[in-house]
Amino acid sequence: MARDVTVTYVRNLQHEVRMGPHRLVVDEPKEAGGDDTGPGPYELLLASLGA
């Protein structure tokens, strides 16, 4: 079953990712200019691969 994935800009470098009923905040660490409110894109990629 395919689910729509929507990425929405929130502020600064923070984005909200919606996958069906699930929501995830993705952000950059403070040293990269983000607010560190969620995993960064590389951490999210590694987590999705189970690495």
Secondary structure, 3 states (H helix, E strand, C coil): CCCCEEEEEEECCEEEEEECCEEEEECCCHHHCCCCCCCCHHHHHHHHHCC
